[in-house]
Amino acid sequence: MLTLDDGYNLIRLARNSIESYLTNNGFRLDDDIKKRYGEKRGVFVTLNKVRELRGCIGYPLPIKPLYEAVVDAARNAIRDPRFEPVRIGEMDNITIELSILTEPEIIKVKDLKDYPKMIKIGRDGLLIYWRYGSGLLLPQVAIEYRWDEERFLCETCIKAGALPDCWLYDDTKIYKFQAIIFEERSPRGEVILH
C-alpha cells in the first residue's frame, strides 16, 4: 500500500526527471528510491496546466519497476504527440498527477450487454483491446466528464480508434483496473491522495 509520503516522493521523482531532461542536467536515481519502488507497476503521468491537459502517457501493464516507469512516463508525457512539447518555462505552471495502476483483469460476461453492470464509475479504469488496436481511460476520466458506465465503455472504444460500440463485438477484450492517484495541488506544492 502506498502512502501520501510515497506519492510525494514519486511526484518529486517525476518532476525532477522532467526538469533534468529539459535542462540537460544530470539525473541520478537514489538507491533508496530504486529499492523502495522496485515493484513492477503500471503507471500514468498526467501533466495539467491550469486544469488543462498538457500531456498524459504511461504504462498500463506492470512491465517496469515503478521508479523506472515513473521516470519514463514523465519524460514521455512532455512529448505527448497530441500537444506541442512542454518547455522548461512551463513547469512553474504545470501540476503533476500520478495514477499507479493495479494489474488489469479481464471482465467476463455471458451477455455482451452486461458489461456496464461489471464496471463501477470512480473505481474502475478501462482497457479495451479490439481487432485493430487498444485504448485506455483512467478511472478519474469518467468522473471528470460525468459519464455513466455505457458512455465510459463507448469513449474507451473511441480512444482505441474504434467505433463507440466496439465493446459489443465478440472479439473485443475488456479489462478493468483500479488506480491510486496522487496529485499536486499546485506546481511543486502539496500532494494529495484521491
Summary of the structure (lengths in Angstrom):
residues: 194
radius of gyration: 17.1
end to end distance: 13.9
largest distance: 54.7
contacts: 614
relative contact order: 0.17
helix: 37%
strand: 27%
